[in-house]
Amino acid sequence: MPEYARKPKWYAENIRRLAVGERASEVLKAIREKNLNTVCTSAACPNKGACFAEGTATFMILGDTCTRACRFCNVSTGRPGPLEDSEPGRLADAALALNLRFVVVTSVCRDDLPDEGAGAFAETIVALRGRIPGVKVEVLTPDFSGRDDCLRTVLEAAPDVFNHNIETVRRLTPRLRSKARYERSLAVLARAREMAPEIPVKSGLMVGLGETREELREAFGDLASAGISRLTIGQYLQPSRLHHPVVKYYEEEEFSELRLEAKASGIKAVLAGPLVRSSYHAGTFV
């Protein structure tokens, strides 16, 4: 399907890119006052308006510039600035001000740092727990180049959910994911499961990039073998004409079929739908 093809009915009916309403304004104000970044805005998430209106956001740490250049991602790429030691505390203050009970923390890739940003994840988890007793934290991390030491740093801070997205099927990974490898992402998920079996392990896939159903079934099996218990499946939406085009728009009934296929492979909880993203309804997804 060409990138300029007519979008399906669900797109026109459900897409909401603007944050509106009083609660959304509170979220935007807290983010702005604490000089924070969110993947909601940087990655042009289609659910930004709905999530902001519900008083939730996925915070993006380590700056807003990524050292990688994945062909599906809207986050800026280039040479990042220095780390800000105050960022974990500012993020925790914003979460407290918004009365959040479940916080999702992700980041840009920072291949330039000695620990690739793992320490900042751990510090953010500690800061959140220090500010908000009983808060639950999900982390969505890069692959840390497959380094066990970085992964251990994050897991020792005891997040409530560990998430690393495989993003796409094996064949398309070299074309779409800058510096990433399919097998390495699977290994990160498997090692997280081995290092901290008490922490649920989660991953996410986009569809519509040119994959086949058979390739998706293979990915479901690979993820189940890696030990994940939660999976999100959503439609890829092209951020700009410079990014990889949408090859196929899946219909809502196809997402229902994918959910059943993923669960049949052995994955306990699967959330699938056109606008599903990695942290979509993260606090209630079990």
N, C-alpha and C positions, 0 to 999 in steps of 0.2 A: 504494500500500500504506500503510495507516495506520501511525503510529509504534508502536502497540501490537501490531501483527501478529506472528504467530509467527516467530521467527528461524529461518533455515535450518539444516540439519544441520551445515554446516561451522562455523557460529558456536559452537555448543555444544561441538563436538569440539576446536576450535583456540584459542578465545579464552583468553588468560592475562594477567590484569591485575596480578597480584602478583609482585614480585621475590622469588625464593626461592633458597636454596642459598648455599654459601660464597662463590662468585665474585660473586653478586649482592650479597651483604653488603659485599664489598670495594668495589664500585662505589658503593653507597649511602653508605658511610663516607667515601670520598674526596670525594664531592659535598658531603656535609654539613660535613666539616672545612674545605673550601676555600670554603664559603658560595657555591656555584654553583647555577645553574639548568639544568635539562634540559627539552627539549621533550617528552621521554619522559613526564615527570610533568605538566608544565604543560598539555600538549595531550591528556592522557589517552590516550596511544598504547596500542593493544591488544597490541603486541609488547614492552612494557616489561620484563616478566618474562623473556622469552626472551633479549632483548638484554643485560640486566643479567647474566643467568646466563652469557652468553658473554664478559662483561667489556667490553662496549661501551655507549656512550651518545652521544646527540647533544646537545652542549652548547648552551645558549641564552644568548647574551650580551646586554648592554645592559639588564639587569633582567628583571623578570617581569611588567611592565605594558605593554601595547601601546597606541599612540595610535589604533589602528583597532579596529573592532568587526565583524569578519566573522561572518556568521551560522552558519558551520559550525565555528568555532574555539573551543576551550575556554580559551585563554589569557585572563587578566584584561585588561580594558581600562580606561583612565582616564588620569590625569596621572602620568607616570613620575617617579621620583626622579632625582637627579643621577648622572652617570656615575661609576664607580669606576675610578680609574686603575690600581689593582692587579689588576683582573679578568683581563687577558690572562696575567699571570704566574701567578695562582692556577690558572687553567684549565690552563696548560702543566704546572704542578706536579702537578695531579691526573692528567693524561694520562700523565705520566712514572711516577707511582706505580702506575698501572694497567697499565703496559707496553704502551700502545696504539701501534700502528704506522700506523693509519688513523683520523683524527679528523674528525668532522663538526661543523661550527660553523654554527649558525643564530642568529636573533635575533628579538626583537619588532620591530615597526615603530616608528621613532622620528622621526616627522615634525617633532617639536619641536626637533631638533638641527640646527645649521647644515649639517652634512654627512650628516644622517640616519643616522649610525652607521657610515658607510663606513670612517672612520679606525680604529674599534675592530676591525673585521674585519681590516684590514691589520695592526694591532698584534698581534692574536691569532695570525695566521699566522706573523709574525716570532718571537713568543715561543715558539710550538710548535717551530719549526725550530731555535731557539736551545737548547732544552732536550733535544730528541729528534732526533739526527742521522738523516736518512733518513725521517723521518715524512712521511706523505702526508696532505694536508688537503683536504677538500671543504667548500665554503661554500655555504649555502642562504640567499640574501639576499632582502630585500624588493625592491620595484621602484625604490626611491630616487626616486620621483616621475618616473622617466624621465630623470634627470640623468646626463649623460655623465661629469661630473667625479667624481661619487660612484662610478660604475661603474669608471672608470679607476683610482681609488685602490685598489679591491679587487683588480683584475686585475694591477696593477703589483706587488702582493705575491706574485704567481704561485701561486695555489692550484692544486692538482692537478686539481680538478674545480670548475666553476662551475655552480651550480644555482639556478634561480628557477622556482617553481611557477606554472603557469598556472591550476591548481586545478580549473577547470570550463569549460564550453563558452561560446561567445560570448553566447548569449541569457540565460544565467543569471548571468553575471558582475555586472551592475548590482545584482541582487537579493541576491547572496551575498557579494560582496567589497567591503568598506568602502573607499571612496576609490580603488579599483583600476579599471583599464580593461583589457579584453581585448587591444586593439591595443597598448597601452603595454607589457604584459607580453611580447608577441611582439617588440616593438621592443627591449626590454632584452636578450632572448635573442639577437636578430640582431646587436645592437651588441657584445655580449660576444664573439660569434664573429668579428666583424670586427676588434675591438681586439686580441684574443689568439687567433689561429687555432690555436695549439698547445695550448690548454687545452680539454678536452672540455666541451661545454655540455649541460646536463641539465635536464629539467623533470618535473613530476608532475601527474597528473589524478586526481580522485576521481570515482567513478560512483555512481549511486543517488540523485542529487539532483533528478532529473526530466528529465534529458537524453534525447535520442533517439539511436539508433545512427547515424543520418545526421549528427547534430550532432557526435558523437564522431569520425566519419570526417573531417568538416571540420576539426576541431581537430588531428587527426593530420597532415593535409596542411599546415595552417598552421604547426605546429611543425617539420615537416620543411623547409618553405620558410625558416623562421627559422634553420635550420642546426644544430638540436640533434642529438646522436648517441646520447643515452640518455633513456629515458622510463620512469617508474613509473606504474602504474595500479592503484588499490586501491578497495575498497568504502568509501564514506562511512558512518560510524557516528555517530549523533546523541549528542553529549556529555551533553545534558540536554534537558528538555522546553521549555526556552527557546530552543533552537537549531532550525535548519531540520530538519524531519522527514525520515526516510528514505522516499523515494518507491518505491524498488525495491531488493531484495537480488538481486544477480547471482549466478548459480550458477558453480561452478568452470569448467565447460565454456565458459561465456560469456567468462570471462577469457582462456581459451585462444584463443577466436575474436578477441577484441580485440587480443591480442598479435600475432596473424598480420596483422590489418588494419593495425595501427600499423607493423609492419615492412614491409608492402607499400607503405606511403606513403613509405618512404625512411628511416625511423629505424633505425639500425643495431642498437641493443641495447634491448630492451623487457622489463621485468619486470612481470608482471601477475598479480594474485591477490587474494583477498578481504582478506587482512591486509597486503598490500604497502603500505608508506609510503615517503616521499621518501628516507629514508636506510636503508631496509631492505637489509641485506647490501651496504651501500655499498662496503665495501672489496674485495668480490669481483665487483662488478657492472661488467662491461665489455662 
